[in-house]
Amino acid sequence: MQRIKKGGNLQKGKNQRHRILKTIVITIGKILCALLLIAFMLFLGTSVSPIYDFREPKSFTGKEIYNPYHNLDTTHCWKRANFHVHTRVKGILNECEYWPEEVYRRLEKLGYDIVTFSNHNEITTHPFDTALQVNVYEHGYNLLKFHKLVFGSSDVNHFDHSFPFLASQKQFQLDLLRRDADIIQINHPLRTIGLPASQFEKLEGYRLMELDSGRSTENIYWDSALSAGHYCFGLANDDLHYPDRTNRIAVRCNFVCTPTARYEDILQVLNEGGFYAMRVPDYGNGNWDLKYKKNKELPSISKIGLQDSTIFITLSVQADSIKFTGEHHKTLAVAHCSDSASYIMRHRDPYVRITAYFPQGEVIYSNPFARYDASENDSPFTNSTHSVNYPLTILFNLLLGVLFISTLWAFYKFTFKK
């Protein structure tokens, strides 16, 4: 009898442990489902978007040629600038270990005259001179890294899509941001997930595009936009997160022709195009002394402009090659082993931009010269042409609602329904 009782107690203990384990598993399942539901609600809540009809790609046309360097005052050229810089900020979420003044001093030592702090979704105050304050921030915490620099806003716009994979979602963000912004830049398109170059045949409302993320010097995204008739200028920035690493600082920069580093002067040149972008090697590969020395000896543009239909450029030193690029990324002409070159822009050339390649790996990118019709506009920039497709907008957002309700019902059935 004693053995039977012990066996019964043993079985009872096993059943109890089984029930406890089952309860734990169910509880963990409920928690995971709740987290999944919260994530899905966040996805749905930030994915609501109009669906747009975009205009068909259209080449630049017209008798006139826009010269982005038409207001170039050589007495003020050139000031070296980095517009995409991260620093330490208050709080626990940081993408850089160094405070703004520390970062500024490091860039200053490398020859930079203009530094703007573009932390994620936060406007950073200039560390020591309010006259040099530039209100700029990097917008976007979405999982696909569709980021933008927003210049001139007094406040941060926190709206974002969790997964902005549609061109319409990206356009909706641009439309929202430019309501309060002076100018917008598309950041690192080559590193943005789910952003094919073909989407730039549609997107508009930005004036700047970040070039040369380090993986390529060809800038296919820029040419996709320009070939579709979306005129924009090109900036190259470090996207600086690690100012203590030689290969992450002073490897992308811009040279702007501006009398001061004040925002009003910067904004004017960014709007008109009187600047050029540059890729710079990591001189010395870790040797800071050599890096400082070589950054004071960078090749530069001495002259650039337009005479009648002839685009011309003169460099401070001889380049390995000077390339003229046109619509659909087509090479129009190349000058080898020269410090100057010119190209006569033909009627069938919608736009032309210049790239100069130097022996040590430096690359200079000019802004594009483009055709326009002076009877319609004073530049190749166009007003927004996209419009809301209301039937598709309703259908898209209804589908999101159905997905949300279905997920909520499935969660209820699994978690609470006996």
Secondary structure as UniProt FT lines:
FT   HELIX           2..47
FT   STRAND          52..53
FT   STRAND          64..66
FT   TURN            68..71
FT   HELIX           74..76
FT   STRAND          79..85
FT   HELIX           100..109
FT   TURN            110..111
FT   STRAND          114..117
FT   HELIX           130..132
FT   STRAND          136..139
FT   TURN            143..144
FT   STRAND          148..151
FT   HELIX           167..177
FT   TURN            178..180
FT   STRAND          183..186
FT   HELIX           189..191
FT   TURN            193..194
FT   HELIX           197..201
FT   STRAND          208..210
FT   HELIX           220..227
FT   TURN            228..229
FT   STRAND          233..235
FT   TURN            243..244
FT   TURN            246..248
FT   STRAND          252..256
FT   HELIX           263..272
FT   STRAND          275..279
FT   TURN            283..284
FT   HELIX           288..294
FT   TURN            295..296
FT   STRAND          301..307
FT   TURN            308..309
FT   STRAND          310..326
FT   HELIX           327..329
FT   STRAND          330..344
FT   TURN            347..348
FT   STRAND          351..357
FT   TURN            359..360
FT   STRAND          363..365
FT   STRAND          369..372
FT   TURN            374..376
FT   STRAND          387..388
FT   HELIX           390..415
//
